[in-house]
Amino acid sequence: MKQSLYSPRRKRFNWQIFVMAMAGVLFLFVFAYIPMAGIVIGFKDMDYSLNIMKDLYTKPFVGLNNFIKFVQDAQFRTVMTNTLALGLLELVFTFPLPVFFALMLNEIRNNRYRKVVQTSTIFPYFISWVVYGGIVNIFLSTDSGFVNNMLMDLHLIDNPIPFMSKSEYFYTVVIVSSAIKGMGWGAVIYIAAIAGVDQQIYEAAGIDGANRWQMAFHVTLPCILPTITVQLLLALSGILNSGFDRIYMLQNPLNLIRSEVLDTYIYKVGISQRRYSFVTAVGVFRSVISVVLLSTGNLLSKKLSGNGLF
């Protein structure tokens, strides 16, 4: 029999969990939804404004003029090429690493050794890019840099390689350094998903004669596929978000042709030069593309695999 809403056996309202959940909702509302009102700046002539709150009501609408200025800007092609190139390279090379690392970590039977490996790989994530970027610059330096010294000691090169001063090395430096920094932390969510796999499936696979590698790729991987799909869709929607801090720390005038991305462009052209309407338009442009990528990816994912975000 269906319980009445006023039945004494009905589960009591858990106000503690409700307060915790509402704190997260309030955070999103204050820092994510309220600032969206500022999108109107991208459709107004508020560049070089001294009183943003006043000009928000007094300045005239200019339609899509700020968006047209961005598309017609001399740096548009370079900025978009670099942003898309880095985003796609990360999607191809960096995204799969935490998945395979979690699979390999799950195969370690020595708990103490597994904890040491997991802790040591997670640790770099908690180092800020200001510090981590400095370490990368030191390691790749042509003057007594660790990487160049090691390659020369192994007689793989005769002269130091200018990793940070040659633009053609920038993509590789960013991808490799980001993979090292984020691989351990990225694997945490997949390790949690693996922990939820029913052990009876492994027992059945073992009875059928499957070895550990076959179990990893034919049992574990399919079971965590929904989690991988969600992470992939989120990564796809953020393909235009290169990360200002890491790019800015590795950027210099010598590699600018490959290192100028949307994040650094917004900072230099929009914020430093006080072109508020222009930089808002660039941000809206990026957000619209991200929504389109997320929606398209989610639609394809649901049709192909049945899994999606919504």
DAZI-V413303 format. One record per backbone hydrogen bond with DSSP energy under -0.5 kcal/mol. CO is the residue of the C=O (numbers start at 0). NH is the residue of the N-H. E is the energy in kcal/mol with one decimal. If there is no record, write none. Layout:
[[CO,NH,E] [CO,NH,E]]
//
This chain:
[[3,6,-1.6] [6,9,-1.6] [12,14,-1.2] [13,17,-1.7] [14,18,-2.4] [15,19,-1.9] [16,20,-2.5] [17,21,-2.6] [18,22,-1.7] [19,23,-1.3] [20,24,-1.9] [21,25,-2.9] [22,26,-2.1] [23,27,-2.2] [24,28,-2.4] [25,29,-2.5] [26,30,-2.6] [27,31,-2.1] [27,32,-1.7] [28,33,-2.4] [32,35,-0.9] [33,36,-2.0] [34,37,-2.0] [35,38,-1.7] [36,39,-1.2] [37,40,-1.8] [38,41,-1.6] [39,42,-1.5] [40,43,-1.7] [42,61,-2.8] [42,62,-0.9] [43,45,-1.2] [45,48,-1.4] [50,54,-2.8] [51,55,-1.7] [53,56,-1.4] [53,57,-1.4] [54,58,-2.3] [59,44,-1.6] [61,64,-1.5] [63,67,-2.3] [64,68,-2.3] [65,69,-1.6] [66,70,-2.2] [67,71,-2.2] [68,72,-0.6] [69,72,-0.8] [72,75,-1.4] [74,78,-2.9] [75,79,-2.6] [76,80,-2.3] [77,81,-2.4] [78,82,-2.3] [79,83,-2.7] [80,84,-2.5] [81,85,-2.4] [82,86,-2.2] [83,87,-2.7] [84,88,-2.4] [85,89,-2.2] [86,90,-1.8] [87,91,-2.0] [88,92,-3.0] [88,93,-0.6] [89,93,-0.8] [89,94,-2.6] [93,96,-0.6] [93,97,-0.7] [94,98,-0.6] [95,99,-2.1] [96,100,-2.7] [97,101,-2.2] [98,102,-2.0] [99,103,-2.5] [100,104,-2.7] [101,105,-1.9] [102,106,-0.7] [103,106,-0.7] [104,107,-1.1] [106,108,-0.5] [108,110,-0.9] [109,113,-2.4] [110,114,-2.3] [111,115,-2.0] [112,116,-2.4] [113,117,-2.5] [114,118,-2.6] [115,119,-2.4] [116,120,-1.7] [117,121,-1.7] [118,122,-1.9] [119,123,-0.5] [120,183,-0.8] [121,124,-1.6] [121,125,-0.6] [122,125,-1.5] [123,126,-1.4] [125,127,-0.5] [127,131,-3.3] [128,132,-2.5] [129,133,-1.0] [130,134,-2.1] [131,135,-2.4] [132,136,-2.3] [133,137,-2.1] [134,138,-2.7] [135,139,-2.0] [137,140,-1.0] [138,146,-2.1] [138,147,-0.6] [139,162,-0.6] [140,144,-0.8] [141,143,-0.9] [144,148,-2.6] [145,149,-2.4] [146,150,-2.4] [147,151,-2.2] [148,152,-2.3] [149,153,-1.8] [150,155,-2.8] [150,156,-1.0] [151,154,-1.1] [159,161,-0.5] [160,162,-2.1] [161,165,-1.3] [164,166,-0.6] [165,168,-1.6] [166,169,-1.5] [168,172,-2.4] [169,173,-2.5] [170,174,-2.6] [171,175,-2.6] [172,176,-2.3] [173,177,-2.3] [174,178,-2.2] [175,179,-2.2] [176,180,-1.9] [177,181,-2.5] [178,182,-1.8] [181,185,-2.7] [182,186,-1.3] [184,187,-1.2] [184,188,-0.5] [185,189,-0.5] [186,190,-2.5] [187,191,-2.1] [188,192,-1.7] [189,193,-2.4] [190,194,-1.9] [191,195,-0.7] [192,195,-0.8] [193,196,-1.7] [197,200,-1.2] [197,201,-0.7] [198,202,-2.0] [199,203,-2.3] [200,204,-2.3] [201,205,-2.6] [202,206,-2.1] [203,207,-1.6] [204,209,-2.6] [205,208,-1.3] [210,214,-2.3] [211,215,-2.1] [212,216,-2.1] [213,217,-2.2] [214,218,-1.8] [214,219,-2.6] [215,220,-2.0] [218,222,-1.7] [219,223,-1.6] [221,224,-0.9] [223,227,-2.1] [224,228,-2.6] [225,229,-2.1] [226,230,-2.2] [227,231,-2.5] [228,232,-2.4] [229,233,-2.1] [230,234,-2.3] [231,235,-2.4] [232,236,-2.1] [233,237,-1.1] [235,238,-1.3] [237,240,-1.6] [239,241,-0.9] [242,246,-1.7] [243,247,-2.9] [244,248,-1.8] [245,249,-1.3] [246,250,-1.0] [251,254,-1.3] [254,257,-1.6] [254,258,-1.6] [255,259,-1.5] [258,260,-0.9] [260,264,-2.6] [261,265,-2.8] [262,266,-1.6] [263,267,-2.6] [264,268,-2.8] [264,269,-0.7] [265,269,-1.2] [265,270,-1.7] [266,271,-2.6] [268,274,-0.5] [269,274,-2.0] [270,273,-0.9] [273,47,-3.6] [273,275,-1.3] [274,278,-2.5] [275,279,-2.0] [276,280,-2.1] [277,281,-1.9] [278,282,-2.0] [279,283,-2.5] [280,284,-2.5] [281,285,-2.2] [282,286,-2.2] [283,287,-2.6] [284,288,-1.8] [285,289,-2.2] [286,290,-2.3] [287,291,-2.3] [288,292,-2.6] [289,293,-2.5] [290,294,-2.7] [291,295,-2.6] [292,296,-2.7] [293,297,-2.5] [294,298,-2.2] [295,299,-2.4] [296,300,-2.4] [297,301,-2.2] [298,302,-1.7] [299,303,-2.4] [300,304,-2.9] [300,305,-1.2] [300,306,-0.8]]
//
